[in-house]
Amino acid sequence: MAERGRPRSFDRAAALQRAMQVFWERGYEGASLGDLTAAMGINRPSLYAAFGCKEALFREAVALYNDIEGVATERALREQPTARAAVEAMLRGNADAYAAPEKPGGCMIVLAGALGTPENEAVRNHLAECRRDGLDALRRRLERGVAEGDLPPGTDTAALAAFYTTVLQGLSIQARDGASRATLAEIIDCAMAAWDTLAKPRTKV
């Protein structure tokens, strides 16, 4: 069956990038279809034809965000020689990105759908799954640190990963509230000062 509607005459990748910026800045529910079509330079029928619906567009925007903005975390966890260096590089690399003046503040995955109407629960669940994926990746890096000997055997890698993920998410909120790179760096200094206390074997009760 022939495709209905007018032939696509826009750059889909560029339109998706502009949609990502709108969702990042305004959140899922705060980004109206009018906001999105205006930023993307298309009309609603073209949006539906190219992306299906607003939620499908958002999911593609989240994937694009992960591909572009997730580089700091992925590189830190892969390339740094120790677990501690990986965590610190992850925090500092993301803090620099969160506070970049040319971008919306903070992390889209943390901020774009934390709250909302029951109708959009699937969107919130999708973002929560993305955040859990990040937590799991950090825990795997910490477990690698145990295996390689730069963390002691018995280290509670789940608790350690949860703590530094919480710090990372807090940096996102601070950045959206206008915190400077210097302020974010001081927060990271405090978090890393706790490393030696936290990165130790579980205490048996």
Buried (B, 14 or more C-beta within 10 A) or exposed (E): EEEEEEEEEBEBEEBBBBBBBBBBBBBBBEBEEEBBBEBBEBEEEBBBBBBEEBBEBBBBBBBBBBEEBBEBBBBBBEEBEBBBBBBBBBBBBBBBBBBEEEBBBBBBBBBBBEEBEEEBEEBBEBBEEBBEEBBEBBBEBBBBBBEEEBBEEEBBBBEBBBBBBEBBBBBBBBBBEEBEBEBBBEBBEEBBEEBEEEBBEEEEE
